[in-house]
Amino acid sequence: MQMLIGRTYVEDPGFRKNHKALAPGLEQWMHEVIDANARRHGVDPATATWA
């Protein structure tokens, strides 16, 4: 679930704007860290969907 929410950090203009305002690149970093954690736990971020 966190991984799908993490997508909004880079895909949703409002989320992206708010996170960029805190620190440039924060939105992309959050997305990458969440995806990396998912892969570490055996989840493929490219194919994850809401159940």
C-alpha positions as CSV (number, residue, x, y, z in Angstrom):
1,M,0.0,0.0,0.0
2,Q,2.8,2.5,0.9
3,M,4.2,1.9,-2.6
4,L,1.0,2.9,-4.3
5,I,0.8,6.0,-2.1
6,G,4.4,6.7,-2.9
7,R,3.6,6.9,-6.6
8,T,1.5,10.0,-5.8
9,Y,4.6,11.8,-4.7
10,V,5.7,12.0,-8.3
11,E,2.5,11.5,-10.3
12,D,0.1,13.9,-8.5
13,P,0.8,17.6,-9.2
14,G,-0.3,18.7,-5.8
15,F,1.8,16.1,-3.9
16,R,4.8,16.9,-6.1
17,K,4.5,20.6,-5.6
18,N,4.2,20.3,-1.8
19,H,7.2,18.0,-1.5
20,K,9.3,20.0,-3.8
21,A,8.5,23.1,-1.6
22,L,10.0,21.2,1.4
23,A,13.2,20.2,-0.4
24,P,14.0,20.0,-4.1
25,G,14.0,16.3,-5.2
26,L,12.2,15.1,-2.1
27,E,9.3,13.7,-4.0
28,Q,11.5,11.6,-6.3
29,W,13.6,10.4,-3.4
30,M,10.5,9.3,-1.4
31,H,9.2,7.4,-4.4
32,E,12.6,5.7,-5.0
33,V,13.0,4.7,-1.3
34,I,9.5,3.3,-1.1
35,D,10.0,1.3,-4.3
36,A,13.4,0.0,-3.1
37,N,11.8,-1.2,0.2
38,A,9.0,-2.9,-1.7
39,R,11.5,-4.8,-3.9
40,R,13.5,-5.8,-0.8
41,H,10.3,-7.4,0.5
42,G,9.6,-9.2,-2.8
43,V,7.1,-6.8,-4.3
44,D,7.5,-5.6,-7.9
45,P,6.5,-1.9,-7.9
46,A,5.8,-2.0,-11.6
47,T,3.0,-4.6,-11.2
48,A,1.5,-3.7,-7.8
49,T,-2.2,-2.8,-7.7
50,W,-4.8,-2.2,-5.1
51,A,-6.4,-5.4,-3.9
